[in-house]
Amino acid sequence: MALHSFAVVVVVVALVSCLLAPPAVEASSINISTYWGTDARDGDHLKNACNASLYSIVNIGFVDRFRYDWPPRLNIQQCNASEGKCKYLGPEIEECQKNGVKVLISIGGPGGDYDLPSSGYAKMFAEYLWNAYLGGNKSSVDRPFGDAILNGVDFFIQAGSGLYLDVLAKALTILSYGTQMELSATPKCKYPDKYLDAAIQTGLFDYAQVRFYDEVDCQYNGSFDGMITAWDEWAVEAKVDKIFGGVTANENDPGYVDPNLLVNGPFLQHIKTSPKFGGVMVWYVYTDHQSGYSAKIKDVNSAIQTAPSGVEVE
């Protein structure tokens, strides 16, 4: 009888302990975004990046020439879109999506030649993006990736006048009404961003991937102070649901932070407590895989479980 009573007490204590204990979080739960297509060494197959169990979002970059060419140019190193050689990526995009990885088309990028000369052009460009990469089906518009419907558009703008990007965001939002299309902005860390501020302040963007590198005022320079100050300003002022802390995996880039220093240092520890923390953006696939940057973030931050708007935790 005494043994039976003791067993009951043990079971009750165990159940209470289970109820009070925090839920276990898988090591893959942190959201990491990256870029694919800017370097031939990223590999010919997008699906390999998606299957690495590292990324929640892969941005294909870039549509890097608009205003001067029509149709706007898709410039990725793996295939020639103007010759119809990128169609093979359509099924790979769909495979990524089936495995829970969002795939966005990124416009702009470093080294591109682009601008929006008028409100009318911005609306025309929105219609092109909608029909070429998203949910549109206008027969006269070629779809570089075939029937695959990407999850959204990333604005990686660091050239041109910066005008009418807000019009572009509004036009895309109208065209995609009733769908789950996402908008992402990838500004530099100095707030406000000279190109993207007006667009971001529309409140239409799901998340911002703020680049805390290659910007002397808010990159790592032996101290994280400038990065933390800039993050706090973005978190308060930017009208976005979630913010990614953007880092480079290339140790030769200005503002590079060693991944061990990032995961153990004050910057990541600070931003992951923010209600707007969405994850980390790592630039870009090839250098990330060479350095193991994202893998180190995943390993150390296994207890982080946050997701930007529209992105489910793996």
C-alpha positions as MATLAB code, in Angstrom:
seq = 'MALHSFAVVVVVVALVSCLLAPPAVEASSINISTYWGTDARDGDHLKNACNASLYSIVNIGFVDRFRYDWPPRLNIQQCNASEGKCKYLGPEIEECQKNGVKVLISIGGPGGDYDLPSSGYAKMFAEYLWNAYLGGNKSSVDRPFGDAILNGVDFFIQAGSGLYLDVLAKALTILSYGTQMELSATPKCKYPDKYLDAAIQTGLFDYAQVRFYDEVDCQYNGSFDGMITAWDEWAVEAKVDKIFGGVTANENDPGYVDPNLLVNGPFLQHIKTSPKFGGVMVWYVYTDHQSGYSAKIKDVNSAIQTAPSGVEVE';
ca = [
       0.000    0.000    0.000;
       2.812    2.372    0.932;
       4.651    1.458   -2.271;
       1.502    2.167   -4.309;
       1.077    5.592   -2.689;
       4.731    6.419   -3.326;
       4.383    5.473   -6.996;
       1.345    7.730   -7.381;
       3.249   10.661   -5.860;
       6.175   10.093   -8.215;
       3.874   10.051  -11.251;
       2.093   13.251  -10.144;
       5.399   15.058   -9.544;
       6.651   13.965  -12.944;
       3.514   15.212  -14.681;
       3.685   18.585  -12.931;
       7.347   18.926  -13.854;
       6.514   18.264  -17.499;
       3.768   20.871  -17.465;
       5.994   23.521  -15.896;
       9.065   22.829  -18.021;
       9.594   25.030  -21.105;
       8.915   23.286  -24.423;
      11.874   21.770  -26.199;
      13.017   23.683  -29.283;
      14.679   22.035  -32.228;
      18.150   23.243  -33.146;
      16.871   24.309  -36.572;
      14.324   26.761  -35.202;
      16.201   30.021  -35.800;
      15.249   31.710  -39.069;
      18.162   32.404  -41.387;
      17.827   34.036  -44.779;
      20.432   34.147  -47.517;
      21.067   35.025  -51.162;
      21.591   32.648  -54.059;
      22.540   33.392  -57.666;
      25.101   36.172  -57.275;
      28.070   33.798  -57.557;
      28.458   30.808  -59.865;
      30.020   28.995  -56.914;
      26.619   29.031  -55.206;
      26.053   25.936  -57.332;
      23.773   25.290  -60.290;
      20.953   23.914  -58.172;
      18.902   26.074  -55.840;
      17.469   22.962  -54.207;
      20.873   22.166  -52.705;
      20.787   25.412  -50.730;
      17.242   24.713  -49.602;
      18.068   21.137  -48.606;
      20.968   22.225  -46.395;
      18.545   22.550  -43.443;
      19.902   26.026  -42.741;
      17.570   28.539  -44.340;
      14.003   29.706  -43.882;
      14.267   32.159  -46.792;
      16.359   32.132  -49.961;
      16.436   35.301  -52.046;
      17.277   34.810  -55.731;
      19.356   37.744  -56.867;
      19.067   39.810  -58.823;
      16.714   41.543  -61.216;
      19.424   44.150  -61.540;
      18.610   46.209  -64.598;
      15.354   48.112  -64.938;
      14.434   51.437  -66.465;
      16.999   50.987  -69.229;
      15.990   47.545  -70.506;
      12.626   45.945  -71.144;
      11.897   43.389  -70.007;
      13.905   44.001  -66.840;
      17.005   41.814  -66.692;
      17.335   38.815  -64.417;
      21.063   38.431  -63.807;
      21.982   35.216  -62.010;
      25.218   33.361  -62.583;
      23.757   29.888  -63.039;
      21.810   30.383  -66.267;
      20.873   32.847  -69.000;
      17.266   33.879  -68.462;
      17.082   35.827  -71.742;
      17.685   32.546  -73.592;
      15.134   30.649  -71.517;
      17.840   28.632  -69.765;
      16.538   29.152  -66.198;
      13.285   27.195  -66.531;
      14.880   24.186  -64.820;
      14.830   26.163  -61.573;
      11.020   26.193  -61.468;
      10.629   22.658  -60.075;
      13.513   23.339  -57.679;
      11.736   26.434  -56.348;
       8.610   24.344  -55.803;
      10.676   21.678  -54.028;
      12.121   24.340  -51.722;
       8.630   25.594  -50.933;
       7.342   22.082  -50.216;
      10.170   21.739  -47.706;
       9.146   24.955  -45.950;
      11.714   27.316  -47.460;
      10.385   30.614  -48.824;
      11.878   31.765  -52.136;
      11.801   35.457  -53.057;
      12.967   37.304  -56.147;
      15.296   40.147  -55.230;
      15.457   43.379  -57.216;
      18.416   45.742  -57.334;
      21.577   44.411  -55.746;
      25.193   45.570  -55.730;
      26.593   46.571  -59.096;
      23.245   46.784  -60.872;
      21.995   49.564  -63.113;
      18.481   50.441  -62.063;
      16.035   53.178  -61.166;
      12.327   53.986  -61.250;
      11.918   57.151  -63.318;
       8.209   57.714  -62.645;
       5.167   56.530  -60.761;
       3.795   55.062  -63.978;
       6.961   53.067  -64.571;
       6.871   51.766  -60.992;
       3.338   50.453  -61.564;
       4.354   48.896  -64.884;
       7.339   47.242  -63.194;
       5.041   45.880  -60.478;
       2.814   44.320  -63.132;
       5.880   42.788  -64.767;
       7.112   41.259  -61.504;
       3.622   39.975  -60.750;
       3.315   38.255  -64.118;
       6.922   37.062  -64.444;
       7.565   35.697  -60.947;
       4.426   35.793  -58.832;
       0.751   34.945  -59.245;
       0.071   36.620  -62.583;
      -0.445   34.739  -65.821;
      -0.282   37.294  -68.614;
       0.605   35.248  -71.684;
       2.785   37.950  -73.242;
       5.157   38.001  -70.236;
       7.847   35.338  -70.132;
       8.243   33.582  -66.778;
      11.992   32.914  -66.300;
      11.260   30.080  -63.837;
       8.266   28.660  -65.647;
       5.102   28.055  -63.657;
       6.745   28.351  -60.225;
       5.167   31.090  -58.113;
       7.687   32.744  -55.816;
       6.750   33.813  -52.302;
       7.465   37.494  -52.721;
       9.803   40.318  -53.685;
      12.891   41.564  -51.889;
      13.987   45.181  -52.365;
      17.821   45.236  -52.240;
      18.274   48.793  -53.439;
      21.547   50.688  -53.184;
      21.579   52.723  -56.381;
      19.363   55.076  -58.341;
      17.267   57.903  -56.970;
      15.245   55.856  -54.479;
      12.086   57.472  -55.820;
       8.821   55.598  -56.413;
       9.830   52.471  -54.509;
       6.865   53.180  -52.254;
       4.654   53.230  -55.345;
       6.135   49.888  -56.422;
       5.398   48.357  -53.003;
       1.819   49.643  -53.045;
       1.225   48.396  -56.589;
       2.537   44.914  -55.742;
       0.324   44.830  -52.663;
      -2.749   45.703  -54.707;
      -1.940   43.111  -57.370;
      -1.410   40.413  -54.751;
      -4.538   41.119  -52.739;
      -5.924   37.876  -51.352;
      -2.607   36.023  -51.681;
       0.241   35.469  -49.239;
       2.856   37.398  -51.187;
       5.554   38.866  -48.951;
       7.630   42.010  -49.249;
      11.139   42.253  -47.870;
      13.502   45.221  -47.733;
      17.271   44.861  -47.412;
      18.641   48.263  -46.417;
      21.994   49.261  -44.999;
      22.108   49.704  -41.252;
      22.361   53.483  -41.039;
      18.856   54.733  -40.271;
      16.971   55.933  -42.225;
      18.114   54.204  -45.381;
      18.570   56.767  -48.145;
      16.928   54.585  -50.789;
      14.325   52.496  -48.994;
      12.983   54.655  -46.188;
       9.860   55.922  -47.989;
       8.976   52.392  -49.092;
       9.524   50.915  -45.634;
       7.431   53.602  -44.003;
       4.386   52.515  -46.034;
       4.053   49.702  -43.488;
       3.629   47.167  -46.308;
       6.853   45.236  -45.739;
       6.780   42.004  -43.768;
      10.412   42.241  -42.745;
      13.663   44.126  -43.183;
      17.004   42.377  -43.588;
      19.217   45.140  -42.237;
      22.840   44.862  -43.408;
      25.157   45.468  -40.476;
      28.260   45.395  -42.666;
      29.859   47.587  -45.334;
      28.573   50.698  -43.516;
      31.168   52.379  -41.349;
      28.734   53.991  -38.880;
      27.047   50.746  -37.798;
      29.271   47.812  -38.669;
      31.540   45.831  -36.386;
      34.799   47.711  -35.801;
      36.124   45.937  -32.747;
      33.031   47.056  -30.885;
      29.359   46.152  -31.276;
      28.148   49.504  -29.916;
      27.311   51.025  -33.295;
      25.455   47.894  -34.377;
      23.379   47.794  -31.207;
      22.511   51.492  -31.434;
      21.457   51.104  -35.068;
      19.361   48.003  -34.315;
      17.488   49.843  -31.569;
      16.683   52.681  -33.946;
      15.401   50.303  -36.610;
      13.332   48.423  -34.040;
      11.618   51.607  -32.877;
      11.233   53.533  -36.116;
      10.850   51.074  -39.005;
       7.297   50.066  -39.902;
       8.016   46.368  -40.407;
       6.838   43.312  -38.513;
      10.233   41.669  -38.126;
      13.895   42.559  -38.589;
      16.770   40.286  -39.538;
      20.286   41.163  -38.412;
      22.307   41.005  -41.623;
      25.920   39.796  -41.542;
      28.427   38.764  -44.185;
      30.088   35.352  -44.236;
      33.013   36.737  -46.258;
      35.851   37.615  -43.918;
      37.215   40.086  -46.485;
      34.083   42.264  -46.392;
      34.079   45.437  -44.266;
      32.344   44.842  -40.945;
      32.829   41.068  -40.964;
      32.126   39.434  -37.599;
      33.556   36.021  -36.816;
      30.570   33.684  -36.277;
      31.825   32.573  -32.866;
      32.078   36.212  -31.826;
      28.620   36.903  -33.215;
      26.872   34.088  -31.375;
      28.643   34.738  -28.085;
      28.846   38.518  -28.290;
      26.475   41.250  -27.125;
      24.893   42.073  -30.501;
      23.031   38.815  -31.081;
      22.269   38.480  -27.387;
      20.703   41.951  -27.502;
      18.673   41.689  -30.697;
      17.198   38.270  -29.970;
      15.345   39.798  -26.988;
      13.604   42.304  -29.267;
       9.936   41.670  -30.176;
      10.930   42.518  -33.747;
      13.712   39.956  -33.969;
      13.073   37.776  -36.999;
      16.398   36.026  -37.391;
      19.721   36.506  -39.149;
      20.476   37.212  -42.805;
      23.773   35.717  -43.974;
      25.325   37.046  -47.186;
      25.601   34.737  -49.262;
      25.313   30.974  -50.025;
      28.824   30.195  -51.289;
      30.744   32.050  -48.583;
      28.289   30.776  -45.982;
      28.897   27.167  -46.904;
      32.648   27.690  -47.130;
      32.831   29.201  -43.663;
      30.056   27.229  -41.979;
      28.659   30.531  -40.712;
      24.947   29.643  -40.579;
      25.684   26.189  -39.192;
      27.484   27.786  -36.250;
      24.563   30.132  -35.586;
      22.151   27.200  -35.627;
      24.332   25.130  -33.308;
      24.738   27.784  -30.634;
      21.285   29.328  -30.781;
      19.197   26.199  -30.595;
      16.828   27.852  -28.084;
      15.724   30.687  -30.382;
      12.249   30.249  -31.837;
      10.941   33.324  -33.586;
       9.596   33.810  -37.072;
       9.046   36.804  -39.320;
       5.559   37.426  -40.613;
       4.476   34.609  -42.892;
       7.479   32.372  -42.165;
       6.909   29.207  -40.174;
       9.639   27.905  -37.920;
      11.064   24.624  -39.181;
];
